[in-house]
Amino acid sequence: MFRTLKSDLNAVLERDPAARNRAEVFFLYSGFKAVRSHRKANWFYRHNLKFIARWISQRSRHKTGIEIHPGATIGKGLFIDHGMGVVIGETAVIGDNCTIYQNVTLGGTGKDTGKRHPTLGNNVLVGSGAKVLGPFTVGDNARIAAGAVVLSEVPANATAVGVPARVVKVNGIRSETLDQIHVSDPVALALCNLEHKINQLNEQIEEIKKVNSKE
């Protein structure tokens, strides 16, 4: 328990440049408070005391603006930055050392039963406003850009961008940055390549016209 608490505190200090010390994080950070309350609620939930578990989670929601179902499974070192509007569903699973920004939803599509919510691997970053919907897996070290809507599996070491989200492979490089904006957009890259090809074809056509006019 104390190791998990220490990991949660260290996660905030390592990833938030505004955090100055553990006391400030412990008493004043809403994301840390929400995770701490969830760990209590989850204990009651696993021991079939679901009314108490739900009461703790709803009390935490009113205080922090972060709604985590007591049935969700959360690993150590989760950092919820700012956190207002975050929703984490009952069957969601979050690995170790993940980062989640405000207005993120780890939810369901409404058509699944049983496992309805996503599973995040270790070291996953979910940008502000992103929606991850469905019972699939987001692989280790993956990044989900701000505002993305993810409806299918994201491989490890990849980035998901757009609505609906498209995947960009990062070739096995672990992401150490919290940058949610400067990520590659595969559609934009493809359009740039097409534009370049069109320009080349136009140049070739003009050359052919010049040759034909001389003849």
N, C-alpha and C positions, 0 to 999 in steps of 0.2 A: 504493500500500500504506500509506504513512504518513498519507495523507489519510483513508483508511478507519479506520485505528487511532485517529486523532484524533477522528473522528466518533463512534466507539464509546465513547471515553472521555468526550467531551462529553455524549453521550446520558445516561450514568449521572449525571453531575454536574448536569445540567439537570432530571432527573426524579426523583432520589432525594434528599430533603432530608437524609438521614443521611450522604451522601457528602461528605467534607471536601476531598479533593484527588485529583489524578490518580494519585499514587503509591499511595494507599490502594486506589483502584479497580483499578489495574493488578495489584497483588500479592495483594489479598484478596477481590475480588468474584468469586464463583463464576460468575455469569451472564456477566460479561465474559470470564473464562477460557474458558468453554465456547464462546463466539462466536469467540474468538481461535483456539482449537484447531480449530474447524470450518473456519475459513478455510484453515488448513494442510491439513486433511484433504480439503477440496474441491479444492485444487490438485492433489493426488495423484490424486483420483478423476477429474478432467477429463483427466489425462494417462495414464489407463488403468493406474494403479498402485493398484488397488482394495484389495489386501490391506493395504498400508501405510495407505491412507486409513481403512479400517475399524479397523485397530489404533489409530490416533490417536483416532478417535471413541469407541471403547470405553474407551480409557484415560481420556479426558476424562469419560466417563460415570461411571466408578468414582470419579473425584476430585470431581466436581461434583454428581452426581445428575441431570444434564441429558443427555438422549440426543438428539443431532442426527445424522441420517443424513448421511454425507459427500456424498451426491448432492443434498441440499437446496440451494436458491439463496437466499442471504440478502443483502439490501441493506445499505447503511451505516446506522449509528446505531441498530441493534437494541439494546434494553434488556430483558434478562431479569431481573426483580426477584425476589430470593430463588432461584427457579428449580427447587428440588427437585421432581422428578417430571415436569418438562417433557419432552414427546416430540414431535419434529418429523420427519415422514416423508421418504422419499427424493425424492419428486417435489413436495414443498412448495416454494412460492415466497413469500418475504417481502420486501416493498418497503422503502423507506427510512423511518427514524425511527419504527419500530413499537415497541410496548411489550407484553411478555408477562409474566404473573404465574405463580406456582407452580402445578403440577399441570395445566397446560394441555396438551392434545393436539391437534396438527395431523395428523390421521391419515386413514385410509381406512375404507370400509365393508366391504371384503372382496369386493365384487362387481364392482369396476372393474379394468381392465387399462390399462397405459400410464400416463397421468396419473391418479394415484389419490388425491392429496392436495390440500388447498386452496391457493389463491393469495391472499395478503393484499396489498392495495394499500399506498400510502404513508400514514403517520400512523395506522395502525390500532392500537387498544387491545384486548387480549384479557384479560378478568378472570380471577381465580384460579379454578381448577377447571373452566374452560370446555372443551368438546370441540367441535372444528370438524372434521367428518368428511365427506370426499368431494371430488371434483375440480371444485369450483366457485370462484367469486371472491368475496372480501369487498372491497368497494370502498374507495376512498380515504377517510380520515377516519372510517371506521366504528368503532363501539364494540360489543364483545360483553361483556355483563354477566357477573359472577361466577356460575359454576355453569350457564351456558346450554349447551344442546346444539344446535349449528347443523348442519343437514342440507341446507340449500339456500342459494342465493346471497343475499348481503346487499348492498343498493345502497350507493353512496357516500353519505357524510354521514347514515348511519342507525344506529340502535341495535337490537341483537338481544337479546331477553330471554326466558328461560323454557326449559321442556323439553316438547316441542321448541321451539326458539327462534322467536319471532315478531318481526317487524320494525316499528320505529317510525321514521318519517322525521324528520329533524332540519332539513329545509328548507335544506340547503346551508351550514349553519353549521359551521365547523371546530371540532372538540372539542379544547379545550386542557386540560381537566380530566382527572385520573386517577381521578376518583370512579367506583367500580365498583358502587355500591349505589343511589344516588339517581337512578335512571333510570325512565322511564315504563313502566308495564305496560299494554299495550293491552287485555288481557282485564279487568283490574281497572277501567280507565276505562269500558269498555263495561258492566260490571256496575253501576257507580255510576250511569251514565246510565239503565239499565233500572230501577234502584231508584227513581230520581227520577220516571220516567214512571209507575211503578206507584203511587207515592204521590199523584201528580196525579190519576190515574184513580180511586183510592179516594176522594179528596176530592170529585170530581165525582159519584160514585155516592152518597155520603152526602148531597150537596145535592139530588140527584134524589129520594132517599128522603124527605127532609124536605118537599119540594114535594108529593110524592104523598100523604104522610100528612095534610097540611093540606087537600087536596082531598077 
